[in-house]
Amino acid sequence: MIIELFWAFFKIGFLAFGGGYGALSLIQDQIVNVNKWLSLEEFLSLIAISQMTPGPIAINSATFIGYRLSGVAGSISSTIGVVLPSVFWIFLILKLLNLLSRWIDTSEVFNALRISVIALILAATLRIGIQSINSLFTVFTALVAFYLLHRFRPSVIWIVLGTGIAGTLWKIFVST
């Protein structure tokens, strides 16, 4: 299982461009759909926890999933698996940019990459967002959070805390 975790997260790390949010759909596909290690509900809970803890979401997710499935050894294996490809990509990209900068303006390369990263993040947001909507309360909470973020631009910490408290209160007083 430890080698399977390493390999699954190595593939995710190798293909995940745009950081952790760009990797979420890949993580969901490998963990929930392909390997069936977690249910969708467990995965969504894990993503919520990964977002609330300090650090990159892909690394936090790998660590939590690895620990959930194989303890400390699984978390170490998963974390190394998701981080190792990034080291490879950084070295490769630096070498290529150094070589290409002699002939072309590399700012255009970064502009193109930025658009593809936005597309990956949007795809993950839609995929996970649609699957996590399971009641009118979640729709209402998402709309309120979006409005507050757009209108007042508070720290994301306040939105996470507020929605967590609202969900807890909803569960205690309404869903019982």
Secondary structure, 3 states (H helix, E strand, C coil): CHHHHHHHHHHHHHHCCCHHHHHHHHHHHHHHHHCCCCCHHHHHHHHHHHHHCCCCHHHHHHHHHHHHHHHHHHHHHHHHHHHHHHHHHHHHHHHHHHHHCCCCCHHHHHHHHHHHHHHHHHHHHHHHHHHHCCCHHHHHHHHHHHHHHHHHCCCHHHHHHHHHHHHHHHHHHCCC
